[in-house]
């Protein structure tokens, strides 16, 4: 039998706090040039920051589900921001990090398990699905605004590059995850408004939606359009393309230090 969420269920996990600490220390090392290998410090900063955002993404789903009527999310540990408590840790954490390494894109993976039967109202179901990518959008905005306002004009170039690359990951995550593709949150937003027949027909394809989107991005024409949109948004916030590109090159420290 499900029980009400307790204070213990809401305590922030030491795992999440450790990730935040790694992000801050790595960011400090990049800023001050303290690391022996700047690229490795950028890698730690971006990966830890990306995982932190994934935790917040899943927390947003769980928190909105709790307010929607699913009181089981607390007992499952979803409100602790601990990535190890997710239903599919490999899909929620490992696969998105692999996407970043392989293609330099932010694509959230599998999410927390929400007991949808406990939630009534189509708008609530849509909001639960939208909460995750909206968190990525808010994260992206928080990272991009300092460029727009000139708050980072005096920062070292490697830090600007890492910061811009992390912002780009958040932006790509928000854009891609809002696509109405089965298995992604964008489809979850519209699913409650579809007929039962359509939902049953689409359901078998949900496990493959994430991989399909990633695969489509390897098609040159689709890839070009996608990155044109991302670059246009970044430029609107006064972030030059060269920053995020240089950040990705630094991130790939295993390829050696970039020369320019």
Rosetta blueprint (number, residue, H / E / L):
1 X L
2 X L
3 X L
4 X L
5 X L
6 X L
7 X H
8 X H
9 X H
10 X H
11 X L
12 X L
13 X L
14 X H
15 X H
16 X H
17 X H
18 X H
19 X H
20 X H
21 X H
22 X H
23 X H
24 X H
25 X H
26 X H
27 X H
28 X H
29 X H
30 X H
31 X H
32 X H
33 X L
34 X L
35 X L
36 X L
37 X L
38 X H
39 X H
40 X H
41 X H
42 X H
43 X H
44 X H
45 X H
46 X H
47 X H
48 X H
49 X H
50 X H
51 X H
52 X H
53 X H
54 X H
55 X H
56 X H
57 X H
58 X H
59 X H
60 X H
61 X H
62 X H
63 X H
64 X H
65 X H
66 X H
67 X H
68 X H
69 X L
70 X L
71 X L
72 X H
73 X H
74 X H
75 X H
76 X L
77 X L
78 X H
79 X H
80 X H
81 X L
82 X L
83 X H
84 X H
85 X H
86 X L
87 X L
88 X L
89 X H
90 X H
91 X H
92 X H
93 X H
94 X H
95 X H
96 X H
97 X H
98 X H
99 X H
100 X H
101 X H
102 X H
103 X H
104 X L
105 X L
106 X L
107 X L
108 X L
109 X L
110 X L
111 X L
112 X L
113 X L
114 X L
115 X L
116 X H
117 X H
118 X H
119 X L
120 X L
121 X L
122 X H
123 X H
124 X H
125 X H
126 X H
127 X H
128 X H
129 X H
130 X H
131 X H
132 X H
133 X H
134 X H
135 X H
136 X H
137 X H
138 X H
139 X H
140 X H
141 X H
142 X H
143 X H
144 X H
145 X H
146 X H
147 X H
148 X H
149 X L
150 X L
151 X L
152 X L
153 X L
154 X L
155 X L
156 X L
157 X H
158 X H
159 X H
160 X H
161 X H
162 X H
163 X H
164 X H
165 X H
166 X H
167 X H
168 X H
169 X H
170 X H
171 X H
172 X H
173 X H
174 X H
175 X H
176 X H
177 X H
178 X L
179 X L
180 X L
181 X L
182 X L
183 X L
184 X L
185 X H
186 X H
187 X H
188 X H
189 X H
190 X H
191 X H
192 X L
193 X L
194 X L
195 X L
196 X H
197 X H
198 X H
199 X H
200 X H
201 X H
202 X H
203 X H
204 X L
205 X L
206 X H
207 X H
208 X H
209 X H
210 X H
211 X H
212 X H
213 X H
214 X H
215 X H
216 X H
217 X L
218 X L
219 X L
220 X H
221 X H
222 X H
223 X H
224 X H
225 X H
226 X H
227 X H
228 X H
229 X H
230 X H
231 X H
232 X H
233 X H
234 X H
235 X H
236 X H
237 X L
238 X L
239 X L
240 X L
241 X H
242 X H
243 X H
244 X H
245 X H
246 X H
247 X H
248 X H
249 X H
250 X H
251 X H
252 X L
253 X H
254 X H
255 X H
256 X L
257 X L
258 X L
259 X L
260 X L
